Amino acid sequence: MVLLIVVGCALFLIMGYLTYGKFLAKKVFELDDHNPVPSQEINDGVDYVPAKKGMLMGQHFSAIAAAGPVNGPILAAVMFGWVPALIWVLLGSIFIGGVHDMGSLVASVRHKAKSISEVVRENVSPRAWLLFMVFIWITLVYVIVAFTDITASSFVGNVELENGDVVAGAAIASSSLMYLILPIIMGLLMRYARLKEGVAVAIFLPLVGVAIWAGKYLPLALPISDPVLGQKVWGVIILIYCLIAAMVPMWLLLQPRGALGGYFLYAALIVAAIGVVFGGYDIKYPAFINIASDGNLQNNIFPILFITIACGACSGFHALVSSGTTSKQLYKETDAKAVGYGAMLLEGMVAVISIVCVMILATDSEMLTKAPNFIYASGIGSFMELIGIPAVFGISFGLMAFTTFVYDTLDVCTRLGRYIIEELTGWKDAKGTILGTALTAGVPIFFIFQTMTDAKGNVIPAWKTFWNTFGASNQLLAALALVGVTIWLYNTKPASKVWLVTLLPAIFMFIMSNWALIISIYEGWVLKTGHPAIPIVSLILLILSIMVAAETIISVVNKKKVTA
């Protein structure tokens, strides 16, 4: 049964790519390789660097995937059952997420690789641009807080498996450090020794496996006995890495790590496919779960499902990657279909595999009490055991795959935050670079060191506290990005109705996201639950989104009056 569902999902996504993806490329965005692309026109060797489709897709996929297609789908499947989670992933990725990612990428390329916020400024108004920029920066900070904390959680403590083997957090930390060193060496060899990409990947990809194996024998443990404090310190170390990675040239880290990370994640999908085909797993977890009857608004499938699963169905962060780094590297316009739309559907498949990791668990399984990254890693480990690989290595492989997602996202987030501060201040020199990067990587430290508790006073991880607010802000960002793409399409093709392809998803995401923010405000200020910062930030995001929407409507009305 699991096999039939996964194969059916894969075929559904492939058909979406071949049909709806073709419609978007030909009819909506009219991709044409005769059009110049910024990576070729500018090519400054730092931010604007042409990348062939294979390398760019790997890098883009690694950057957008992050913890989202693992965390969100697993949380939603546990809460609501696997059927609602699967339906949203499949329909969302094809008709909303893929449209959003590809639209943001093409709009940016057609605007000289400017960010999606610049597309808003040119097609809506400067005031809408300013509001949008502030909104984006706040969302980026939330992304960094959530993903830094959950990554740091993988580096502390030990998990004992049923067979007695132990997966040590210190081993995962060591493997992760080695993984970060490998692409730097690969980038230097590709640039100065003229090593071809295919040869470089063939050499360095197996070394990632060696790094996973070696981590067990070269553990990197902090001299801190308190695991909670240790996790916070690891969070700071990860943010220091972000600070450095966001300022180095793309060819040195971002592009080679993207290529390695992309293939590594493809390998994770292949491993999962082997497990699904040969594992003989039965579905044990319920298809539907009704938990809304307890009166907790966070348990309502509408809107919580649609903001819990972001990456894997639709994610506003993808617009920042598409228009922030990927558009500066697109080799030719027609590559946008594979890189923008195809990578989103591939991420949808990662989300499907994550949901499978829940489907095969019994409702009384102790695994359901673990963090989503460990549930995912445990599933991958079970799949790898089928081909004779020890469970301890398989789980380490799964945790490294998860960490690989997150590293790419974290430093891309920090780089994008740097761009925003540079744009807002007008400082495009070293001063702006240092200030923008330091602010974006530094502000999350405040939240990392906050002690978070649930309604009963129990201490809980920072990522768990902020996940719904992050999800709502992230999905609202997607809605606003889709609004920007819609207005661009409307301005460039006023006689056509193709802008409906982006407008309708924008309206849906706008309603779901603001609905979730209103719930957060109500629970924070009326029910007095959660962290005090959540309702404040939720209100700010709600106001900003309404103001951007109002600016957009005013802009369209004024342009109609001018042309009338």
C-alpha positions in Angstrom: 0.0 0.0 0.0 2.8 2.4 0.9 4.5 1.6 -2.4 1.4 2.3 -4.4 0.8 5.7 -2.7 4.4 6.8 -3.2 4.6 5.7 -6.8 1.2 7.4 -7.4 2.5 10.6 -5.8 5.7 10.5 -7.9 3.7 10.0 -11.1 1.3 12.8 -10.2 4.2 15.2 -9.7 5.9 14.1 -13.0 2.6 14.7 -14.8 2.4 18.1 -13.2 5.9 19.0 -14.4 5.2 17.8 -18.0 1.8 19.5 -18.3 1.3 22.4 -16.0 5.0 23.2 -16.0 5.0 23.3 -19.8 1.9 25.6 -19.8 3.7 28.0 -17.4 6.9 28.0 -19.5 5.2 28.5 -22.9 2.0 30.4 -22.2 2.4 32.3 -18.9 6.1 33.3 -18.7 7.0 32.7 -22.4 10.6 31.6 -21.7 13.0 32.4 -24.6 16.7 31.7 -24.7 17.2 34.7 -27.0 16.5 36.9 -24.1 19.7 38.0 -22.2 20.1 36.8 -18.7 21.9 38.8 -15.9 24.5 36.2 -15.1 25.9 36.5 -18.6 25.4 40.3 -18.9 27.0 41.3 -15.5 29.1 38.3 -14.5 31.1 40.0 -11.7 32.6 36.8 -10.4 31.0 37.3 -6.9 27.2 37.3 -7.0 26.5 37.2 -10.7 28.1 33.9 -11.9 26.6 31.7 -14.7 25.9 28.1 -13.5 24.9 25.2 -15.7 21.5 23.8 -15.1 22.7 20.7 -13.2 24.8 22.6 -10.7 22.3 25.4 -10.2 19.4 23.1 -9.7 21.3 21.2 -7.1 22.2 24.4 -5.3 18.7 25.8 -5.6 17.1 22.6 -4.4 19.5 22.5 -1.4 18.7 26.1 -0.5 14.9 25.9 -0.7 14.5 22.4 0.8 15.9 23.2 4.3 14.1 21.7 7.3 10.7 22.6 5.8 9.9 19.5 3.7 10.9 17.4 6.7 9.6 19.3 9.7 6.4 20.7 8.4 5.0 17.5 6.7 5.9 15.3 9.7 4.3 17.7 12.2 1.2 18.0 10.0 0.9 14.3 9.4 1.2 13.6 13.1 -1.4 16.3 13.9 -4.0 15.8 11.2 -3.2 12.4 9.6 -1.3 11.6 6.5 -4.0 12.1 3.9 -4.6 15.8 4.5 -0.8 16.3 4.5 -0.3 14.5 1.2 -3.2 16.3 -0.5 -1.8 19.7 0.4 1.7 18.7 -0.7 0.7 17.4 -4.1 -1.8 20.1 -5.0 0.1 22.9 -3.4 3.5 22.1 -5.0 2.0 21.9 -8.6 -0.5 24.7 -8.6 0.8 27.1 -6.0 4.4 26.5 -4.8 5.8 25.7 -8.3 4.0 28.7 -9.8 5.3 30.9 -7.0 9.0 29.7 -7.4 9.1 29.8 -11.1 7.2 33.2 -11.3 9.6 34.8 -8.8 12.6 33.5 -10.7 11.5 34.6 -14.1 10.2 38.0 -12.8 13.6 38.6 -11.2 15.6 37.6 -14.3 13.4 40.0 -16.4 14.3 42.7 -14.0 18.1 42.3 -14.2 18.1 39.8 -11.3 16.6 42.2 -8.9 14.9 40.8 -5.8 11.2 40.1 -5.7 10.9 43.3 -3.5 12.4 45.3 -6.4 9.8 43.8 -8.7 7.2 45.1 -6.3 8.7 48.5 -6.3 8.8 48.8 -10.0 5.3 47.4 -10.6 3.4 48.6 -7.5 5.0 51.5 -5.6 8.1 52.6 -3.6 6.0 52.5 -0.4 4.9 48.9 -1.1 8.6 48.1 -1.6 9.6 49.5 1.7 6.8 47.6 3.6 7.7 44.4 1.7 11.4 44.7 2.5 10.7 45.1 6.3 8.3 42.1 6.1 10.9 40.0 4.3 13.7 40.8 6.8 11.5 39.9 9.8 10.5 36.6 8.1 14.2 35.8 7.4 15.0 36.3 11.1 12.3 33.8 12.0 13.6 31.3 9.4 17.1 31.6 10.8 15.9 31.2 14.4 13.8 28.1 13.7 16.3 26.3 11.5 19.3 27.2 13.6 17.7 25.8 16.8 16.5 22.6 15.2 20.0 22.0 13.6 21.7 22.6 16.9 19.5 20.0 18.5 21.1 17.4 16.3 24.5 18.2 17.8 23.8 17.5 21.5 22.9 14.4 23.4 22.8 10.7 22.4 20.0 8.6 21.0 20.1 4.9 21.8 18.6 2.6 19.1 16.6 -0.6 19.8 19.7 -2.7 18.9 21.8 -0.9 21.5 23.7 1.3 19.0 24.1 4.9 19.8 23.8 7.9 17.5 25.9 10.7 19.1 25.1 14.3 18.6 28.9 15.0 18.8 29.4 12.7 15.8 26.8 14.5 13.7 28.5 17.8 14.6 31.8 16.5 13.5 30.5 15.1 10.2 28.7 18.4 9.6 32.0 20.4 10.0 33.8 18.1 7.6 30.9 18.4 5.2 31.4 22.2 5.2 35.1 22.0 4.5 34.7 19.7 1.5 32.9 22.2 -0.8 35.4 24.9 0.0 38.2 22.6 -1.3 36.0 21.6 -4.2 35.4 25.2 -5.1 39.1 26.1 -5.0 40.0 23.2 -7.3 37.2 24.0 -9.7 38.3 27.6 -10.0 42.1 27.4 -9.9 42.8 23.8 -11.1 40.0 24.0 -13.7 38.4 20.8 -12.3 35.2 19.9 -14.2 32.0 19.9 -12.2 31.3 16.2 -13.0 34.7 15.1 -12.0 34.6 17.2 -8.8 31.3 15.8 -7.8 32.5 12.2 -8.5 35.5 12.9 -6.2 33.8 14.8 -3.4 30.4 13.2 -3.1 31.9 9.9 -1.8 33.9 11.9 0.7 30.6 13.1 2.2 29.9 9.5 3.0 33.4 9.2 4.5 32.6 12.3 6.6 29.5 10.6 8.0 31.4 7.5 8.8 34.4 9.3 10.3 32.2 11.5 12.6 31.6 8.5 14.9 35.4 8.2 15.5 36.1 11.9 15.6 33.3 13.3 17.7 33.1 17.1 18.3 31.6 17.6 21.7 31.4 20.9 23.6 32.7 20.9 27.1 29.2 21.7 28.4 27.3 19.2 30.6 23.9 20.9 30.3 22.4 19.8 26.9 20.1 22.9 26.8 23.0 25.3 27.2 25.0 23.2 24.8 22.3 23.5 22.2 22.2 27.3 22.6 26.0 27.5 22.2 25.9 25.4 19.1 23.2 27.8 17.8 25.6 30.7 18.2 28.4 28.7 16.4 26.1 28.0 13.5 25.2 31.7 13.4 28.9 32.7 13.3 29.2 30.3 10.3 26.3 32.1 8.7 28.0 35.4 9.3 31.1 34.2 7.4 29.4 32.2 4.7 27.1 35.1 3.7 30.1 37.3 2.8 32.3 34.9 0.8 32.1 34.6 -3.0 29.4 32.2 -4.3 32.0 30.1 -6.2 33.9 29.4 -3.0 31.1 27.9 -1.0 27.5 28.3 -2.2 27.9 26.8 -5.7 30.1 23.8 -4.9 28.2 23.0 -1.7 24.9 23.4 -3.6 26.1 20.8 -6.1 27.3 18.4 -3.4 24.2 19.0 -1.3 21.9 18.5 -4.3 23.4 15.1 -5.2 23.4 14.1 -1.5 19.7 14.9 -1.3 19.1 13.0 -4.5 20.8 10.1 -2.8 18.5 10.4 0.1 15.5 10.2 -2.2 17.0 7.1 -3.9 17.5 5.5 -0.5 13.9 6.3 0.4 12.7 4.8 -2.9 14.6 1.6 -2.2 13.0 1.4 1.2 9.5 2.0 -0.2 9.9 -0.6 -3.0 11.6 -3.4 -1.0 10.6 -2.6 2.6 7.1 -4.1 2.5 5.9 -1.5 4.9 2.3 -1.3 6.0 0.4 1.9 6.8 -0.1 2.0 10.6 -0.8 5.6 11.2 -4.4 7.0 10.8 -5.3 8.7 7.6 -7.3 11.4 9.4 -7.1 12.7 12.9 -9.6 15.1 14.4 -8.0 17.0 17.2 -9.9 20.3 16.8 -12.5 19.2 19.3 -10.3 20.1 22.3 -10.9 23.8 21.7 -7.3 24.6 20.8 -7.3 26.9 17.8 -3.9 25.7 16.8 -5.4 22.3 16.1 -7.8 23.5 13.4 -6.9 22.0 10.0 -7.9 25.4 8.5 -5.6 27.3 8.5 -3.0 25.4 10.5 -2.3 22.7 8.0 -1.4 25.3 5.3 1.1 27.1 7.5 2.5 24.0 9.1 3.5 22.6 5.8 5.3 25.4 3.9 8.3 24.0 2.1 7.1 20.9 0.2 3.8 22.7 -0.9 4.5 26.5 -1.0 7.0 28.6 0.7 7.6 32.4 0.5 11.3 31.8 1.3 11.7 30.2 -2.1 10.9 33.6 -3.7 13.8 35.1 -1.9 16.2 32.3 -3.1 14.8 32.5 -6.6 15.1 36.2 -6.9 18.1 36.7 -4.6 20.8 34.2 -5.6 19.4 31.8 -8.2 18.4 34.5 -10.7 21.9 35.9 -10.7 23.2 32.5 -11.8 20.6 31.3 -14.3 22.5 30.2 -17.5 19.6 30.7 -19.9 15.9 31.5 -19.6 14.5 28.0 -20.4 16.5 26.6 -17.4 13.9 28.3 -15.2 11.4 25.5 -15.8 13.7 22.8 -14.3 15.3 25.0 -11.7 12.2 27.0 -10.6 9.3 24.6 -11.1 11.1 21.3 -11.2 13.0 21.8 -7.9 9.8 22.7 -6.2 8.1 19.5 -7.3 11.2 17.6 -6.3 10.9 19.2 -2.8 7.3 18.0 -2.8 8.7 14.5 -3.2 10.9 15.0 -0.2 7.8 16.0 1.7 6.0 12.8 0.6 8.9 10.7 1.9 8.8 12.6 5.2 5.1 11.8 5.5 5.8 8.1 4.7 8.1 8.1 7.8 5.0 8.9 9.8 2.7 6.5 7.9 4.7 3.4 8.9 4.6 4.3 12.6 1.9 2.9 15.0 0.0 5.5 17.0 1.6 4.3 20.2 5.2 4.4 18.8 7.7 6.2 21.0 9.2 7.6 17.9 6.2 10.0 17.6 7.5 11.8 20.7 10.8 12.6 19.0 11.7 15.7 17.0 10.7 15.6 13.3 14.4 15.5 12.2 14.9 12.3 14.1 11.7 10.8 12.9 12.9 11.5 9.3 16.4 10.1 10.0 15.0 7.0 11.6 12.9 6.4 8.5 15.9 6.8 6.3 17.9 4.5 8.6 15.3 1.8 8.3 15.3 2.1 4.5 19.1 1.8 4.4 19.1 -1.3 6.6 17.4 -3.1 3.7 20.6 -2.8 1.6 22.8 -4.0 4.5 23.9 -0.6 5.9 23.9 -0.5 9.7 21.1 1.5 11.3 23.5 3.8 13.2 25.0 4.9 9.8 21.7 5.2 8.2 20.3 7.5 10.9 23.5 9.5 10.8 23.0 9.7 7.0 19.4 10.9 7.5 20.4 13.6 10.1 23.2 14.7 7.8 20.8 15.0 4.9 18.6 17.1 7.1 21.5 19.2 8.2 22.5 19.6 4.6 19.1 21.1 3.8 19.5 23.6 6.6 23.0 24.8 6.1 22.2 25.9 2.6 19.2 27.7 3.7 20.8 29.4 6.7 23.6 31.1 4.8 21.4 31.9 1.9 19.0 33.6 4.4 21.8 35.5 5.9 23.0 36.6 2.5 19.5 37.7 1.5 19.2 39.6 4.8 22.4 41.4 4.0 21.1 42.4 0.6 18.0 43.9 2.2 20.0 46.0 4.7 22.2 47.2 1.9 19.2 48.2 -0.1 17.4 50.0 2.8 20.6 51.9 3.9 22.0 52.4 0.4 25.3 51.2 1.6 26.6 48.9 -1.1 30.3 48.9 0.2 32.0 46.8 2.8 30.3 48.8 5.6 26.9 47.7 4.3 28.0 44.1 3.8 29.3 43.8 7.4 26.3 45.7 9.0 23.7 43.7 7.0 25.2 40.4 7.7 25.9 41.1 11.4 22.3 42.3 12.0 20.7 39.3 10.1 22.9 36.7 11.9 23.0 38.6 15.2 19.4 39.3 16.0 18.5 35.6 16.1 20.9 35.1 19.0 18.4 37.0 21.3 15.7 34.4 20.5 18.0 31.4 20.7 18.9 32.3 24.3 15.3 32.8 25.4 13.7 30.1 27.6 10.6 29.0 25.9 7.7 27.2 27.7 4.4 25.8 26.7 1.0 26.5 28.2 1.8 24.1 31.1 5.1 25.7 31.9 7.2 23.0 30.3 10.4 24.1 28.7 10.3 23.5 24.9 12.7 24.2 22.0 12.7 27.7 20.4 12.0 26.2 17.0 8.8 24.6 18.3 7.6 27.8 19.9 8.1 29.9 16.8 7.2 27.3 14.1 3.6 28.4 13.5 4.5 32.1 13.5 7.4 31.3 11.1 5.0 29.3 9.0 2.4 32.0 8.9 4.9 34.7 8.0 6.5 32.5 5.4 3.2 31.7 3.7 2.2 35.3 3.8 5.5 36.2 2.2 4.5 33.7 -0.6 1.2 35.4 -1.0 2.8 38.9 -1.3 5.4 37.5 -3.7 2.6 36.1 -5.8 0.9 39.5 -5.7 4.1 41.1 -7.0 4.4 38.6 -9.9 0.6 39.0 -10.6 1.0 42.8 -11.0 4.1 42.4 -13.2 2.2 40.0 -15.5 -0.8 42.3 -15.5 1.4 45.3 -16.5 3.2 43.4 -19.2 0.2 41.4 -20.6 -2.8 43.6 -19.8 -4.9 41.9 -22.6 -4.2 38.4 -21.3 -5.7 36.6 -18.3 -2.6 34.7 -17.5 -2.2 36.7 -14.3 -5.0 34.7 -12.8 -2.6 31.8 -12.6 -0.7 33.7 -9.8 -3.6 35.8 -8.4 -5.8 33.0 -7.3 -3.1 31.2 -5.3 -2.1 34.6 -3.8 -5.6 35.1 -2.5 -5.7 31.6 -0.9 -2.3 32.0 0.8 -3.2 35.5 2.0 -6.4 34.3 3.7 -4.8 31.2 5.3 -1.7 33.1 6.6 -3.5 36.1 8.1 -6.0 33.8 9.6 -3.2 32.0 11.4 -1.6 35.3 12.5 -4.9 36.4 14.0 -5.0 33.1 16.0 -1.5 33.7 17.3 -2.5 37.2 18.4 -5.6 36.0 20.1 -3.8 33.2 21.9 -1.0 35.4 23.0 -2.9 38.3 24.3 -6.3 36.8 25.3 -5.4 33.3 26.3 -1.9 34.4 27.6 -0.1 31.4 26.0 3.2 31.2 24.2 6.2 33.6 24.1 5.3 37.4 24.6 7.1 38.2 21.3 4.8 36.1 19.2 1.6 38.2 19.3 3.6 41.4 18.9 5.4 40.2 15.8 2.2 38.6 14.4 0.4 41.9 14.7 3.3 43.7 12.9 3.2 41.2 10.1 -0.6 41.4 9.8 -0.5 45.2 9.5 2.4 45.1 7.0 0.6 42.6 4.8 -2.6 44.6 4.8 -0.7 47.7 3.9 1.1 46.0 1.0 -2.3 44.6 -0.2 -3.8 48.1 0.0 -0.9 49.7 -1.9 -1.3 47.1 -4.6 -5.0 47.7 -5.0 -4.4 51.5 -5.1 -1.7 51.1 -7.7 -3.9 49.0 -10.0 -6.8 51.4 -9.7 -4.6 54.4 -10.4 -3.1 52.8 -13.5 -6.6 51.9 -14.8 -7.6 55.6 -14.4 -4.5 56.7 -16.3 -5.1 54.3 -19.2 -8.9 55.0 -19.3 
